[in-house]
Amino acid sequence: MKSSELLQAISEHRLYLDGKPGGHILNLKGAALAGSDLSKQRLQHSRLGNIDLSHAILTRSSFDNADLFGANLAGANLSFASLVGADLRGANLRKANLEGADFERADLGPGQGVVFVSGERRVRETPADLTGANLKGAKLTGAKANSADFSYANLMGANLAGAQLNGANLSGTDLTRADFTGASLRAALLNNARVDEACFDGADLRRAELRNVDLGKASCQDVVLHETDTALDDEAFKLRLGQHVDWIVSNGARGRRLDMSSASLAGFNLSNVDLSGAKLTDCDLTGADLRGAKLCLAQLDKARLRGCQLAGADLSGASLARADLAGATLTGAKLGPMAIRGADGRPSGRDWPTDLRGASLVQADLVGADLRNARLEGADFTAANLTTADLRGSDYVNAILGGAKLTGASYDT
C-alpha cells in the first residue's frame, strides 16, 4: 500500500470514528506495513487481522477494540499505546516495546488458524508470543492471556490484577513489583522468575511451576497454591492410581481402569507413574510432568499435552490422534509399536503402532525418540527437533515437516 493511500484510509477512519460524512472503517487485514510510523494515531475498532507491523512505530496510538488477530508486531514500539479490549489472539509481540501500554480486557489468548491436510480441514492453535517483550509498567487488568508466552519479558511494575494467565509461560520473567491481585495462574510456568515485592494476593497458583522462585519476597495473602477440587485431591487421585495399577498387574481381573477423559490434570506431577492403558481422551495435561511415565496403549486422543515433560516416557502403542503436543519435550521417548500379548500373557506375534495421526508436534523436542512404525499421517512437525530420531517403518504421508531438524534421523527412503 502506498503511503498516500494509507494516509487517506486513516483520514477516512477518523471521520468514521467522529460520525462524520465520508467516513469508512479502516480495514488493513493482511497488509504489509513493517517499519511504518503510525504513532499517535486513532485506530480504534480498526480491522487489522494478520497485518505485518513488525518493527513499526506505534507509540501512543489507540487500538482500543481493534481486531489484531494474528498480527505480527514483533519488535514494534507500542510504548504507551492503548489496546483496551483489543483482539490480539495469536499475535506476535516478540521483543516489542510495550512499556506503559494499556491492555485492559484485551484478549491475548491462543489464535485458531485453519490448515488443510490432505484436503481435510484442521484447526491449529497459536499462543500469543510476548517473549522478551518490554512490558514495564504496562496495564493488563482483566486481560485474557491464557497459554501466552511471556518468557524472559520485563513486567516490572505491571498491573495484571484479575488477569487470566492459565498455562502461561512466565519463566525467567522479571516480575518485580508486578501486581497479580486476584489473577488466575493455574498451571502457569514461573520458573526462575524474579518476584521481589510482587503482589499475588488472592491469586490462583494451583499447579503452577515455581522452581527457583522465592515467594517469600512477594505478598501472598490468601493465595491459592493447592488443588481443592475434591474429585482430584491427592488422596482420591492416589487411590485411583492404585486401583489402576492393580488393574494392570491382574490383567483386568482386579482394580479399576483409570478413566480421566475430559478431566483437567494440567501441571500435575505424574513422573514415573504407570498409566498404561489409561483412558485420557480429551484430557488437559498442559504442562504436566510425565517424565519416565508408562503410557503404553493409553488412549490420549485429542488430549492437550502442550509443553508437557515426556522425556524418557514409554508411549508404545498409545493413541494420540489429534493430540496437542506443541512444545512438548519427548527426548528419548518410546513411540514405537507395542507387542500384543494374549490372555495367557504370551506374545501374539502382532504389534500395535503408536497413533499420532493429525497430532500437533509443533516445536516439540523429539531428539532420539523412537517413532518406528508409528502412524504419522497428517501430523504437524513444524520446527520440531527430530535429531537422531528413529522413523523407520513409520507412515508420514502428508505429515508437515517444515523447518523440522532431521540431522542423524533414521527413516525409510
URRA-V196333 format. One line per field, one symbol per residue. ss: DSSP state (h for helix, s for strand, l for the rest). phi: phi as a letter, one per 40 degrees, with the letter a starting at -180 (. if undefined). burial: I if it has 24 or more other ideal C-beta (glycine too) atoms within 12 Angstrom, else O. A space follows every 50 residues. Layout:
ss=???
phi=???
burial=???
//
This chain:
ss=llhhhhhhhhhhhhhhhlllllllllsllllsllllsllllsllllslll lsllllsllllsllllsllllsllllsllllsllllsllllsllllslll lsllllslllsssssssllsssssssllsllllsllllsllllsllllsl lllsllllsllllsllllsllllsllllsllllsllllsllllsllllsl lllsllllslllllhhhlsllllslllllhhhlhhhhhhhhhhhhhhhhl llllllllsllllsllllsllllsllllsllllsllllsllllsllllsl lllsllllsllllsllllsllllsllllsllllslllsssslllllssss ssllsllllsllllsllllsllllsllllsllllsllllsllllslllls llllsllllslll
phi=.cccccccccccccccccgbdgcaccbbdgcbbdgcbbcfccbdgcbbdg cbbcgcbbdfcbbdfccbdgccbdgcbbdfcbbcgccbdgcbbdfccbdg cbbdgcbbccbcbbbbbfgccbbbcbccbbdgccbdgcbbcgcbbcgcbb dgcbbdgcbbdgcbbcgcbbcgccbdgcbbdgcbbcgcbbdgccbdgcbb dgcbbcgccbcgbbcccbcbcfcbbbcbcccbcdcccccccccccccccc fgcbgaccbbdgcbbdgccbcgccbdgccbdgccbdgccbcgcbbdfccb dgcbbdgccbdgcbbdgcbbdgcbbdgcbbcgccbccbccbcccgcccgb bbccbbcgccbdfccbdgccbdgccbdgcbbdfcbbdfcbbcgcbbcgcc bdgccbdgcbacb
burial=OOOOOIOOIIOOIIOIIOOOOOOOOIOIOOIOIOOIOIOOIIIIIIIIII IIIIOIIIIIIIIIIIIIIIIIIIIIIIIIIIIIIIIIIIIIIIIIIIII IIIIIIIIIIIOOOOOIOOOOIOIIIIIIIIIIIIIIIIIIIIIIIIIII IIIIIIIIIIIIIIIIIIIIIIIIIOIIIIIIIIIIIIIIOOIIIOOIII OOIIIIIIIIOOIOIOOIOIOOIIOOIOOOOIOOOOIOOIIOOIIOIIOO OOOOOOIIOIOOIIIIIIIIOOIIIIIIIIIIIIIIIIIIIIIIIIIIII IIIIIIIIIIIIIIIIIIIIIIIIIIIIIIIIIIIIIIOOOOOOOOOOOO OIIIIIIIIIIIIIIIIIIIIIIIIIIIIIIIOIIIOOIIIOOIIIOOII IOOIOIOOIOIOO
//
